[in-house]
Amino acid sequence: MGIKGKKRPKKTNLLEMPDPERIKLIKEVREKLQQRITEAKLWQSLLEIESLTINGNMVYKGNEQLNGFCLEHKI
């Protein structure tokens, strides 16, 4: 399920790329995937906790809404 109008990246044939470019691309992809895995693990652990305190302030407890916690998304 993608976003309508979102441009897809150009497909690249790794076998036709020079070795240094291929190694660089594979390294970048590996780092991005590792970052996504780490983020997913963090979100999963946050879903499993009973309470969350940040800088000494209780922002979540039980089934209550988050308090004093704001995620901003700038375009």
C-alpha positions as CSV (number, residue, x, y, z in Angstrom):
1,M,0.0,0.0,0.0
2,G,1.9,3.0,-1.3
3,I,1.1,6.6,-1.3
4,K,-0.5,7.8,-4.5
5,G,1.7,10.0,-6.6
6,K,4.8,8.8,-4.8
7,K,7.7,8.4,-7.3
8,R,9.4,5.0,-7.2
9,P,13.2,4.9,-7.3
10,K,14.8,3.9,-10.5
11,K,15.7,0.2,-10.6
12,T,19.4,-0.5,-10.7
13,N,21.1,-3.6,-12.0
14,L,23.8,-4.4,-9.4
15,L,25.6,-6.7,-11.8
16,E,26.2,-3.8,-14.2
17,M,27.5,-1.4,-11.5
18,P,31.2,-0.9,-10.9
19,D,32.4,-2.6,-7.7
20,P,33.0,0.5,-5.6
21,E,29.5,1.9,-6.4
22,R,27.9,-1.4,-5.7
23,I,29.7,-1.8,-2.4
24,K,28.7,1.7,-1.4
25,L,25.0,1.2,-2.3
26,I,24.9,-2.2,-0.5
27,K,26.4,-0.6,2.6
28,E,23.9,2.3,2.6
29,V,20.9,-0.1,2.2
30,R,22.2,-2.3,5.0
31,E,22.6,0.8,7.3
32,K,19.0,1.9,6.5
33,L,17.6,-1.5,7.1
34,Q,19.5,-1.8,10.4
35,Q,18.1,1.6,11.4
36,R,14.5,0.5,10.6
37,I,15.0,-2.7,12.5
38,T,16.2,-0.8,15.6
39,E,13.3,1.6,15.3
40,A,10.8,-1.2,15.0
41,K,12.2,-2.9,18.1
42,L,12.0,0.4,20.0
43,W,8.4,0.9,19.1
44,Q,7.6,-2.7,19.9
45,S,9.1,-2.3,23.4
46,L,7.2,0.9,23.9
47,L,4.0,-0.9,23.1
48,E,4.7,-3.6,25.7
49,I,5.5,-1.3,28.7
50,E,3.0,-0.4,31.4
51,S,4.3,3.1,32.1
52,L,6.8,5.5,30.5
53,T,8.8,8.3,32.2
54,I,10.9,10.8,30.3
55,N,13.2,13.1,32.2
56,G,11.3,12.3,35.4
57,N,7.9,13.1,33.9
58,M,5.3,10.4,33.6
59,V,4.0,10.6,30.0
60,Y,2.2,7.3,29.9
61,K,0.6,4.9,32.5
62,G,-1.7,2.0,31.8
63,N,-4.3,2.6,29.2
64,E,-4.3,6.4,29.6
65,Q,-3.4,8.8,26.8
66,L,0.1,10.2,26.3
67,N,0.7,13.3,28.3
68,G,3.4,15.9,27.5
69,F,4.7,14.0,24.6
70,C,4.5,15.4,21.1
71,L,5.9,14.1,17.8
72,E,6.2,16.7,15.1
73,H,6.4,15.8,11.4
74,K,7.7,18.6,9.2
75,I,7.4,18.4,5.5
